[in-house]
């Protein structure tokens, strides 16, 4: 179906995907042009949003928890004095609810989309115990520096159903990275949900010229504690497998942060780890209302790549760090969303609640 007709088709048929796949139909989409009198100030009654609530308990993950759910692994010291972080990751097939009443047959890491947010410090030894309990061959490919044997591609760490593999490498470079399945067909394995964030905090001792900035990113430090940090993974879902997305989201649930805005304190700075893994669209984007941010592309620098911008565009697998503050703003709801209008209407719109 041509992309230009997709939104009309979805609204006229209540997405239509349920009947095509034998899945339950969503309850409804809000009308995009309701009478002005019907629009009040509450986020859940605003225009262009899904109607109803997703059962996060059934899903086994909550988009609000994913925002700050850092998995730092099991930590111990190696004989050479370095720190080892060990993680347990299992690939499983799982149906997830991506909009009220709309279900998607996902492939997942640890039963969630995106997978666990793995967080380490520059120079740590990383050991991933990967088990494939799914129905297809899978891998874990990390965006970072590692040996060929650990690349997580066919012939180097690919794991058949029922088998396992250990990936091991050093956490470098620092930055906002990701991991994903690299089995073929690649577009299907990524799109079905096999991806997650891999954040490597800088070691301040290695960056004396920017030690204070590095400390502010180091999880657990006093400098980091004053920051409000959140993970946003931009993704989409092709519910009828025609290689066109019917749902767009941040952290997998359409309009999750419209129904439950992200609360932030006005007097503390904000840091967003932003990753785009949207398949079937060349780019995704984030636009922040009523404010501007500094942007660190890939998160691999301690000085901004872009200063004082309010919109950033990312291709698939591109990621970065956004930093900003609402210190000079009045409390209230501040919107942020993709700046592709179609994405907004189909799920990628959110709010910060500044208090």
N, C-alpha and C positions, 0 to 999 in steps of 0.2 A: 504494500500500500504506500503511495507517495507520502512523504513526511508532511506535506502541506495539508493533507486531509486527515491526518492522524487524530488531532485533537477533536475535530468534529465527530469522527467515528467513535471515539472513546466516550464523549458526553452523550451521544445519541443512544449508545448501546450499554451504558454503565460499564465502560471499558471493554466489554465483549470477551475478555480473555477467559473468564470463568467458564463460559459455555464452550469455548474452543478446547480448553484443557480438561474439562470435567471438574473444574474447581468452583467453590462457592463464589457467588457474585458479591462485589462490594455493595455496601448499603446505598451510597449515593455520592455524587459530587455536588458541592455547593454550586449554585448558579454563579456564573462569573459577572453577571450584570444585574444584581438584585435591585429593587427600588431603594432609593437612598434612605428612606425611613427604616428599612429593615437592617441596616448596617449599624451596629453599636460599637462601643469602644473595646469590647472584650476580644482577645485574639481568636478564640474559637468560633466567632461569628463573622470574621472578616471574609472578604471576597476571595475567590480562587483557592479554597482549601477543601480538603476531604472532610466528609461528615462522619462522625463516629470516632471510636477509639480502637487502637490496636491492642491486643492482649499480649503485653510484654512478658508476662509470666509464662504464657504458653510458648512464646518464642524462646524463652530461656536467656534473653538478654534485653537490656533496656537502653535505648539511645541516650538517655540522660546519664546513665552510669558509664557508658562507653566514653563520654567526654573526658573523664578523669581517671579511668581505670587502667593505671600503668602496671604492667606485669614485669617486675624486676628480677624474676627467677629465683632459684635457690642458689644462695651465694656461699662460697667457701674460698679459702686461700690455697693456691697451688704451691708446690715446693719451691718454685722460683720467686715466690712473693707476690705474683700477680693474682688478681681476683678472677675467679671463675663464676660465671652465671649459667645455670642449667635450666632449660625450659622443656616442658612436656606438651607436645602438640599432636593432636589426632585429627585426621580428616574424616568427616562423616557426612553422609547424605542426610538432609533435613529440610522439611517443608517449613518455610517461615512466612509470617504475615507482614507484608510490606506496605499495606494501606488497609483501612478498615474493611475486613471481609475478603481481601484479595491476597491469595497465597501463591508463593513461588517455590518451586522444587529446587532448593539450593544445594550446592556442595560447600561445605564449611570447614574451617579450622576451629576445633574445640566447640562446635555447635553454634557459632555465631558469625555474623557478617556485619562489619569486618571482623577478622580474627583478632586474637589477643594483641594488645599494643605492647610489644616487647621494648623495654627501655633499659639501657645500659650506659656505662661511661666509657669514653674514649680509652682504648687500650685494654679493656676487659677481654678475657677469653670467653667466647660464646659457645655453648654446646646445646644443640637442639636435638632432643629425642623425638623423632617423627614416626608416627604409626599411621598407616593407611587403612582405616576401617571403612572406606567408601567403596563404591562399586566400579570405579575407574582408576587407572594408573595416575598418580599425582606426584608432584615434587614441591619443594620449597626453594624458590630462587630469591636470594637477598640482594637488594641494591646496596652495594658496599664493595669492599676490597677483600678478596679471598682467593684461594687456589682454584685451579680448574676442577679438581676432584670434588669441590664443595659448591659447584655452581648451580646445582639443582635444575639440570636440564636433562633431556634424554641422553643416557649414557654416562651421566655423572650425577648420581643421587636421585634417579627416578625410582619410584617405589610402587610395586604392584599391589593390588588389594590383598590385605592380610599380612603384608610384610612391613618392615621398618628400616630406618636408616638414621645415622647420627651425622648431623652437620656440625662442623667445628671450625671456628675462625676467630680472628681478633676483631673487636668492634672499632672499625675505622672506615672512612673519616667520620668526624662528628657531623651531625646534621639530622634533618628530618627525612627519613628514608622509608622504604616499604619492602614487603616481601609478597610473593605471589606464586601460584602454580605456573610452571613452564612446560607442562605436557601439552601435546597437540590433540585437537586443534586449540591453539593458544587462546583465541578469542572466546571460545566456549568455556574453558577452564577458569579464565579470569572472570568473565561475566557472571558465571554461576555462583561466585561468591568467595573464591579461594584467594584472598588477599588480606593484608593487614599492615599496620604501621610498625616501623622499626626505627626508634628514636635513639640516637647516640648523643649523649650530653658531652660537651667539651670538658677536658681536664684543665682546670685553670693553670696548673703548674706548667703545662705545655704552651701556654699562650700569655707570657708575661706582659706583653704590650696591651692586651685586652683582658686582663685577668678578672676585672670586676664584671664585665659582660659575660665572660665564661662562667663565673660563679652564679650569676643570675639564672643561667640555664641548667645548672647542676642540681638535679632533684635531691632534696634533703638538706641543701645548704640554707643558711639564714637568708642569703641574698635571693634565693629562689622562692622562699616562703612568702615573700610579699607579692609575688606575681600570681595572677589567676590564669592557669594554663588549661587549654581545652584541645581535644583532638577532633577534627572535622574531616571525614573521608567522604568525598563527593562520589556518588555512584548512581547507576541507573539500572533498570530491570526491563528486559524484553520478555513480557509475559506470554506472548504467543509465538515466540521464536521465529519472527520474520526479519530479525536483525534491525529492528527499530524499537527504541525504548518507549514503553508506555508509562513508566513511573520513573521519576527522578527524586533523589533524596540526599540528605547528609546523614551518614551512619544508618542508612538502609530503610528507614521508615518515613514515608511521605509526610511532610508538614509536622514532624515530631516536635520541633522547637517553636512551632506556632501554638500548638495545644499546650505545651509546657515550655515557655521561654527560658532561655539560659540566664540565670540570675547572676549578676556581677555587682561587686561593690564599687561605687563611684570613685573611691579614694585609692584604689589599687590598680596598677597597670594590668593589661590583658595580653596574653600571648596565645596565638592560635597556631597549631600544627595542622596545616592544610595539605591534603593529598587528593589528587584526582585519579580515580580508577574507572571512570565512565567509559564503557565500551560502546561502539557503534556511533559515536559522535566525535568529531575531531578535537573539540576543546570543551572545557567547562570553565566556569568563572565564579568569582565572589565579588559582590559589591556591598560596601558598608554604607548605610545611610547616616547622614548628619555628622560624619567624622572622617578622618583620614588615618592611614597606617603606614609604617615602614615595613618593607618586605625584604626577606632574606631568601633568595632563590636557592632551593635544595637545602637551606639551613646550614650550608657548609662555610659560611663566613661569619665573622663577628662584627662586621660593619654592613649596613643595609645595601642591598642591590638597588632598591628603589626607595626613595624617600617621599613621604607625604603624598600618597596616592589613595584613592578610594575604591579602585577596582583592579583586580588582577586576573589574568587569564592563564590557564594551565592546559597543556596537552595531557594525554593519558600517561600516567607514571610520573608526571612532573609534580613537584611538591615544594613547599616552602614554609617559612615562619612569618607570621604577621604580628606586629606589636603596635599597641595603641592604648589610649586612655580616655575615659569619660569624665575626668576630674573637673573639667570646666562646663559640664553639661548638667541640666536639670534631670532629676530622676524621671523615669518613664520607660516606655517600650521603644526600642530602636531596631528597625528592620535590617536584615541582611539577607542576600539571596543571590542566585545566579542572575546575570544580566542578559540571559536568553529568555524572553518572556514565556516561551513554551515550557521551559524547565520549571519556571515559577509556578505556572498553572498546574503542572503535573507532579508537584511535590517538593520542589527545592526552593522553599521560602522559610525564613526563620526570624526569631526575635531575640534580642537581648533585653532583659529587664534590669535596668540600672537602678540600684537602690542606695 
